[in-house]
Amino acid sequence: MAVDWTSLFSLAVLLAVAITLTIGWRPFLGPQTRPLTSRTFEPTPQRLERGHYIATALSDCAYCHTPHRQHRAPLECKLCK
């Protein structure tokens, strides 16, 4: 029984293109990870104010990340004051 290498190569190329265009190679290769660092940032008043601004004014994080009352009104956020 002879192997038709042209058909086998065509099938491999077709499979590679199909994986690339559909689910991608991440499920086979695993997630991309970076090494952990011990980098920390000092909580200065400017950084805390900027974080408060981003969390309350720009993205409204408290709406999704706080408990809500019966009529979808969020409870008061202790950190948002």
VMD Tcl script that builds the backbone (N, CA, C; Angstrom):
set m [mol new atoms 243]
animate dup $m
set s [atomselect $m all]
$s set {name element resname resid chain x y z} {
  {N N MET 1 A 0.844 -1.174 0.000}
  {CA C MET 1 A 0.000 0.000 0.000}
  {C C MET 1 A 0.892 1.242 0.000}
  {N N ALA 2 A 0.817 1.999 -1.048}
  {CA C ALA 2 A 1.639 3.195 -1.208}
  {C C ALA 2 A 0.909 4.406 -0.639}
  {N N VAL 3 A 1.674 5.282 -0.027}
  {CA C VAL 3 A 1.111 6.498 0.558}
  {C C VAL 3 A 1.202 7.613 -0.480}
  {N N ASP 4 A 0.099 8.268 -0.718}
  {CA C ASP 4 A 0.076 9.410 -1.633}
  {C C ASP 4 A 0.471 10.648 -0.830}
  {N N TRP 5 A 1.753 11.047 -0.922}
  {CA C TRP 5 A 2.283 12.134 -0.109}
  {C C TRP 5 A 1.681 13.480 -0.479}
  {N N THR 6 A 1.286 13.646 -1.709}
  {CA C THR 6 A 0.680 14.913 -2.129}
  {C C THR 6 A -0.669 15.113 -1.437}
  {N N SER 7 A -1.471 14.073 -1.378}
  {CA C SER 7 A -2.766 14.172 -0.706}
  {C C SER 7 A -2.596 14.381 0.786}
  {N N LEU 8 A -1.615 13.691 1.376}
  {CA C LEU 8 A -1.361 13.834 2.803}
  {C C LEU 8 A -0.881 15.246 3.140}
  {N N PHE 9 A -0.001 15.793 2.309}
  {CA C PHE 9 A 0.480 17.161 2.508}
  {C C PHE 9 A -0.660 18.166 2.322}
  {N N SER 10 A -1.497 17.955 1.322}
  {CA C SER 10 A -2.637 18.847 1.092}
  {C C SER 10 A -3.594 18.827 2.273}
  {N N LEU 11 A -3.825 17.655 2.830}
  {CA C LEU 11 A -4.696 17.533 4.000}
  {C C LEU 11 A -4.103 18.264 5.205}
  {N N ALA 12 A -2.785 18.148 5.398}
  {CA C ALA 12 A -2.127 18.831 6.515}
  {C C ALA 12 A -2.218 20.350 6.356}
  {N N VAL 13 A -2.020 20.841 5.142}
  {CA C VAL 13 A -2.115 22.287 4.896}
  {C C VAL 13 A -3.548 22.756 5.103}
  {N N LEU 14 A -4.510 22.014 4.613}
  {CA C LEU 14 A -5.917 22.361 4.792}
  {C C LEU 14 A -6.294 22.381 6.271}
  {N N LEU 15 A -5.809 21.408 7.032}
  {CA C LEU 15 A -6.080 21.361 8.472}
  {C C LEU 15 A -5.448 22.563 9.183}
  {N N ALA 16 A -4.213 22.907 8.817}
  {CA C ALA 16 A -3.540 24.055 9.434}
  {C C ALA 16 A -4.278 25.356 9.131}
  {N N VAL 17 A -4.736 25.534 7.920}
  {CA C VAL 17 A -5.476 26.736 7.551}
  {C C VAL 17 A -6.817 26.771 8.272}
  {N N ALA 18 A -7.490 25.627 8.372}
  {CA C ALA 18 A -8.782 25.572 9.057}
  {C C ALA 18 A -8.643 25.916 10.530}
  {N N ILE 19 A -7.618 25.399 11.177}
  {CA C ILE 19 A -7.409 25.715 12.605}
  {C C ILE 19 A -7.081 27.197 12.768}
  {N N THR 20 A -6.257 27.741 11.898}
  {CA C THR 20 A -5.880 29.157 11.982}
  {C C THR 20 A -7.089 30.067 11.817}
  {N N LEU 21 A -7.974 29.738 10.911}
  {CA C LEU 21 A -9.110 30.603 10.627}
  {C C LEU 21 A -10.299 30.390 11.559}
  {N N THR 22 A -10.334 29.301 12.304}
  {CA C THR 22 A -11.486 29.052 13.182}
  {C C THR 22 A -11.120 29.276 14.640}
  {N N ILE 23 A -10.626 28.261 15.312}
  {CA C ILE 23 A -10.386 28.380 16.755}
  {C C ILE 23 A -9.015 28.916 17.101}
  {N N GLY 24 A -8.098 28.925 16.153}
  {CA C GLY 24 A -6.748 29.398 16.418}
  {C C GLY 24 A -5.908 28.327 17.091}
  {N N TRP 25 A -4.666 28.655 17.343}
  {CA C TRP 25 A -3.721 27.680 17.887}
  {C C TRP 25 A -3.604 27.722 19.399}
  {N N ARG 26 A -4.228 28.701 20.084}
  {CA C ARG 26 A -4.121 28.817 21.541}
  {C C ARG 26 A -4.575 27.555 22.286}
  {N N PRO 27 A -5.659 26.881 21.892}
  {CA C PRO 27 A -6.034 25.659 22.616}
  {C C PRO 27 A -4.973 24.565 22.545}
  {N N PHE 28 A -4.165 24.564 21.513}
  {CA C PHE 28 A -3.133 23.542 21.375}
  {C C PHE 28 A -1.820 23.958 22.018}
  {N N LEU 29 A -1.517 25.258 21.982}
  {CA C LEU 29 A -0.246 25.753 22.503}
  {C C LEU 29 A -0.314 26.153 23.968}
  {N N GLY 30 A -1.496 26.422 24.477}
  {CA C GLY 30 A -1.651 26.876 25.856}
  {C C GLY 30 A -1.673 28.390 25.932}
  {N N PRO 31 A -2.038 28.938 27.084}
  {CA C PRO 31 A -2.146 30.391 27.221}
  {C C PRO 31 A -0.777 31.064 27.243}
  {N N GLN 32 A -0.767 32.324 26.819}
  {CA C GLN 32 A 0.458 33.105 26.915}
  {C C GLN 32 A 0.592 33.596 28.348}
  {N N THR 33 A 1.739 33.404 28.926}
  {CA C THR 33 A 1.952 33.844 30.305}
  {C C THR 33 A 3.235 34.670 30.382}
  {N N ARG 34 A 3.244 35.558 31.361}
  {CA C ARG 34 A 4.430 36.346 31.644}
  {C C ARG 34 A 4.955 35.916 33.005}
  {N N PRO 35 A 6.239 36.027 33.240}
  {CA C PRO 35 A 6.753 35.703 34.567}
  {C C PRO 35 A 6.256 36.728 35.586}
  {N N LEU 36 A 5.950 36.253 36.773}
  {CA C LEU 36 A 5.498 37.148 37.836}
  {C C LEU 36 A 6.653 37.992 38.339}
  {N N THR 37 A 6.330 39.198 38.730}
  {CA C THR 37 A 7.342 40.092 39.286}
  {C C THR 37 A 6.883 40.553 40.656}
  {N N SER 38 A 7.799 41.113 41.393}
  {CA C SER 38 A 7.456 41.658 42.712}
  {C C SER 38 A 7.284 43.169 42.626}
  {N N ARG 39 A 6.920 43.654 41.467}
  {CA C ARG 39 A 6.765 45.092 41.236}
  {C C ARG 39 A 5.544 45.608 41.986}
  {N N THR 40 A 5.732 46.639 42.769}
  {CA C THR 40 A 4.629 47.257 43.508}
  {C C THR 40 A 4.652 48.759 43.238}
  {N N PHE 41 A 3.511 49.372 43.468}
  {CA C PHE 41 A 3.382 50.808 43.269}
  {C C PHE 41 A 2.978 51.448 44.585}
  {N N GLU 42 A 3.571 52.558 44.881}
  {CA C GLU 42 A 3.267 53.276 46.109}
  {C C GLU 42 A 1.903 53.955 45.967}
  {N N PRO 43 A 1.023 53.758 46.945}
  {CA C PRO 43 A -0.315 54.365 46.861}
  {C C PRO 43 A -0.295 55.842 47.226}
  {N N THR 44 A 0.139 56.667 46.295}
  {CA C THR 44 A 0.175 58.109 46.533}
  {C C THR 44 A -1.241 58.682 46.412}
  {N N PRO 45 A -1.493 59.846 46.978}
  {CA C PRO 45 A -2.819 60.455 46.864}
  {C C PRO 45 A -3.242 60.689 45.406}
  {N N GLN 46 A -2.294 61.020 44.537}
  {CA C GLN 46 A -2.621 61.237 43.129}
  {C C GLN 46 A -3.094 59.931 42.465}
  {N N ARG 47 A -2.405 58.825 42.768}
  {CA C ARG 47 A -2.810 57.542 42.186}
  {C C ARG 47 A -4.170 57.104 42.720}
  {N N LEU 48 A -4.400 57.289 44.002}
  {CA C LEU 48 A -5.688 56.907 44.583}
  {C C LEU 48 A -6.820 57.744 43.990}
  {N N GLU 49 A -6.581 59.034 43.798}
  {CA C GLU 49 A -7.598 59.905 43.199}
  {C C GLU 49 A -7.871 59.516 41.748}
  {N N ARG 50 A -6.823 59.172 41.020}
  {CA C ARG 50 A -7.004 58.746 39.624}
  {C C ARG 50 A -7.776 57.425 39.556}
  {N N GLY 51 A -7.458 56.489 40.446}
  {CA C GLY 51 A -8.190 55.227 40.491}
  {C C GLY 51 A -9.648 55.427 40.844}
  {N N HIS 52 A -9.904 56.321 41.780}
  {CA C HIS 52 A -11.281 56.639 42.148}
  {C C HIS 52 A -12.024 57.251 40.964}
  {N N TYR 53 A -11.360 58.132 40.233}
  {CA C TYR 53 A -11.962 58.764 39.056}
  {C C TYR 53 A -12.289 57.721 37.981}
  {N N ILE 54 A -11.354 56.820 37.703}
  {CA C ILE 54 A -11.584 55.801 36.680}
  {C C ILE 54 A -12.713 54.875 37.092}
  {N N ALA 55 A -12.739 54.463 38.369}
  {CA C ALA 55 A -13.738 53.499 38.832}
  {C C ALA 55 A -15.130 54.102 38.955}
  {N N THR 56 A -15.235 55.392 39.200}
  {CA C THR 56 A -16.557 55.984 39.405}
  {C C THR 56 A -17.041 56.796 38.210}
  {N N ALA 57 A -16.190 57.615 37.619}
  {CA C ALA 57 A -16.642 58.509 36.552}
  {C C ALA 57 A -16.583 57.878 35.162}
  {N N LEU 58 A -15.530 57.151 34.873}
  {CA C LEU 58 A -15.359 56.637 33.516}
  {C C LEU 58 A -16.064 55.304 33.287}
  {N N SER 59 A -15.816 54.329 34.166}
  {CA C SER 59 A -16.313 52.988 33.875}
  {C C SER 59 A -17.429 52.521 34.800}
  {N N ASP 60 A -17.740 53.275 35.839}
  {CA C ASP 60 A -18.824 52.935 36.764}
  {C C ASP 60 A -18.705 51.505 37.278}
  {N N CYS 61 A -17.523 51.149 37.776}
  {CA C CYS 61 A -17.264 49.799 38.274}
  {C C CYS 61 A -18.201 49.408 39.414}
  {N N ALA 62 A -18.594 50.368 40.221}
  {CA C ALA 62 A -19.419 50.069 41.388}
  {C C ALA 62 A -20.782 49.519 40.985}
  {N N TYR 63 A -21.273 49.857 39.805}
  {CA C TYR 63 A -22.591 49.373 39.401}
  {C C TYR 63 A -22.608 47.851 39.278}
  {N N CYS 64 A -21.591 47.278 38.703}
  {CA C CYS 64 A -21.548 45.820 38.523}
  {C C CYS 64 A -20.931 45.092 39.712}
  {N N HIS 65 A -20.097 45.763 40.456}
  {CA C HIS 65 A -19.338 45.088 41.507}
  {C C HIS 65 A -19.815 45.419 42.922}
  {N N THR 66 A -21.062 45.855 43.076}
  {CA C THR 66 A -21.647 46.063 44.400}
  {C C THR 66 A -23.016 45.405 44.435}
  {N N PRO 67 A -23.465 45.027 45.629}
  {CA C PRO 67 A -24.817 44.454 45.740}
  {C C PRO 67 A -25.868 45.503 45.359}
  {N N HIS 68 A -27.014 45.027 44.866}
  {CA C HIS 68 A -28.091 45.915 44.443}
  {C C HIS 68 A -29.343 45.672 45.279}
  {N N ARG 69 A -30.156 46.712 45.367}
  {CA C ARG 69 A -31.448 46.583 46.027}
  {C C ARG 69 A -32.432 45.916 45.087}
  {N N GLN 70 A -33.664 45.832 45.503}
  {CA C GLN 70 A -34.685 45.133 44.738}
  {C C GLN 70 A -34.917 45.765 43.363}
  {N N HIS 71 A -34.865 47.076 43.262}
  {CA C HIS 71 A -35.165 47.764 41.999}
  {C C HIS 71 A -33.911 48.162 41.251}
  {N N ARG 72 A -32.863 47.356 41.339}
  {CA C ARG 72 A -31.608 47.513 40.617}
  {C C ARG 72 A -30.818 48.759 41.011}
  {N N ALA 73 A -31.196 49.419 42.068}
  {CA C ALA 73 A -30.424 50.568 42.542}
  {C C ALA 73 A -29.275 50.038 43.388}
  {N N PRO 74 A -28.029 50.417 43.072}
  {CA C PRO 74 A -26.917 49.884 43.845}
  {C C PRO 74 A -26.918 50.423 45.273}
  {N N LEU 75 A -26.467 49.597 46.188}
  {CA C LEU 75 A -26.279 50.036 47.565}
  {C C LEU 75 A -25.109 51.009 47.597}
  {N N GLU 76 A -25.016 51.786 48.637}
  {CA C GLU 76 A -23.929 52.745 48.751}
  {C C GLU 76 A -22.594 52.026 48.847}
  {N N CYS 77 A -21.640 52.490 48.085}
  {CA C CYS 77 A -20.293 51.917 48.069}
  {C C CYS 77 A -19.445 52.640 49.116}
  {N N LYS 78 A -18.875 51.900 50.039}
  {CA C LYS 78 A -18.062 52.520 51.092}
  {C C LYS 78 A -16.785 53.135 50.522}
  {N N LEU 79 A -16.265 52.545 49.441}
  {CA C LEU 79 A -15.031 53.049 48.863}
  {C C LEU 79 A -15.252 54.231 47.923}
  {N N CYS 80 A -16.499 54.442 47.504}
  {CA C CYS 80 A -16.780 55.478 46.502}
  {C C CYS 80 A -16.997 56.858 47.101}
  {N N LYS 81 A -16.866 57.001 48.351}
  {CA C LYS 81 A -17.104 58.318 48.985}
  {C C LYS 81 A -15.860 59.128 49.017}
}
mol reanalyze $m
mol bondsrecalc $m
mol representation Tube
mol addrep $m
